[in-house]
Amino acid sequence: MRVLVLDDDDTRHKTFAQNLIGNIVVHVRTYDEFEEALEGEAFDVVYLDHDLNMYQYRSLDYSDYGYAGARELTGQDCARLLLKLPEAKQPHLIVIHSFNPEGAKAIRSILLGARGRVVQELFCASSGTGLQVESNR
């Protein structure tokens, strides 16, 4: 399986790497890296964190969502990128693993229109283990 992990914490990336052995795992820490990863091959599973702590700001036009202008980019912005993917590139599973309950709730509400399954689970030492997803890729 192809797995994309978005998180700003190196310790979490190490845990995911250990728990996802045998899969093709791409680790990203910022919105820009996330966006670049999505330009390549499709991912079966995407793990999303909310607070990226990279202080990456950009002016994005989200007037449809009630705001516009420069602000910090978060997992919410990355979730919106997932919704813009063509159907063939939509992940089968999106896992929100943020410790920020309000941020995780916001991501989940954005992903109501996602084609794949969306689940929320707090990050822990076993995150990524037991991952089973039907994949045609």
N, C-alpha and C positions, 0 to 999 in steps of 0.2 A: 504494500500500500504506500501511497505517497501522502505524507503528513506535513502540514505547515504549522509551526508553533510560533505564536506571537507572545513574547514576554520580554520585559526589560531586565529581568533578574537572571544572572548567570547560573546561580545555584539551581533554579527551576529548569533551565535549559539542560543542565547536567542530568537532572533527574529524568526528564523526558527522554534524553538520549539513551540512558541506561534502560528505561522501561520500554522503549520502542525499537529495540534491537531487532533487526530483520526487516525493518521498514525503511523506506527512503524518507528521511526526515530533513526538512529545511527549517533552520532556526533564524528568526528575524526579531529585531528589537524595536523597530520604529515603523511609523506609517510608510515612509518612503521605501524601506526594505520590504515591507508587506506588499506594497503596490508593485514593486519590481518582481517579486516572487510570483505574483498572480499573472504576470505577463508570459510566463513560461507554461510548462505542462500543467494540466489540471491536478488538483489535490483531492484525494478521497476524504480526508479528514482535516479540519482546521481547528486549532486550539486558539482561543482568544482571551487575552488579558485586557483589562480596561485601562488602568493607570500605567502609562508607559514611562513616566518620569524622565523623559529625554528632552523635555522642554522644547519640543519641535512645534513651531507655530507656522500657520499658513492661513492665508485668506482663501476660504473655500465658499462657493456659492451654495448655501443650504437654505436659501430663502423659502423653499418649500417646507422646511422644518421650522421656520420661524426665526431664523437668525442668519447673519452673514457677517463677514469681517474676520480679522485675524484672531485666532484663539489657539489654545493648546490642542494638539491632535491626540486622540485616544482610541481605544478599541471600538468605540462607537463609529468613528470615521472609517475604520477598517471594515466593520460590519456593513456599512453602506457600500463599500467597494465590492463586497461579496455579492450583494444584490444586483449589482450592475453587470456581473459576469454573464456571458451567454449560457444558455441551459446546459450545453455540453461540458462546460467548465465548472458548474456548480458542485460544491462538495456534497458528499452523501451524508456527512455528519459534521456538525459544528458544535464544539464543546466550549462553553464559557467557563473559564476557571478562575475568574477574578475574586480576590478577597473583598473587593469593594461592592457591598450589596446593592447600593443605588446604581453604580456603574453597570453591574451585571444585569440588573433589571432593565436598564435603558438599552443595553445591547440586545437583550432578549426581545424587547418590544420592537426594535428596529428589524429584527430577523423574523418577525411574524410572516413576512412574505417569502422567506427562503424556501427553496424547493426541497432541500434535504432536511433531515431530522436535526433539531436543535435541543441540546441538553445543557444543564448547568450543574457543575460539580466543583466544589472547592478544591484547589490544588492541595495535594498531599503526596507523601512519599511513594504512593502506588499509582499516581496519575499516569495514564497511558497504558497501564497493564490491562490485560483482558480485552483489548480493543478488537472488536469484531465488526466489520462492516462489509456488506456486499459490494463488490467492486467489479466493474467491467473494464477497468483500465489496466 
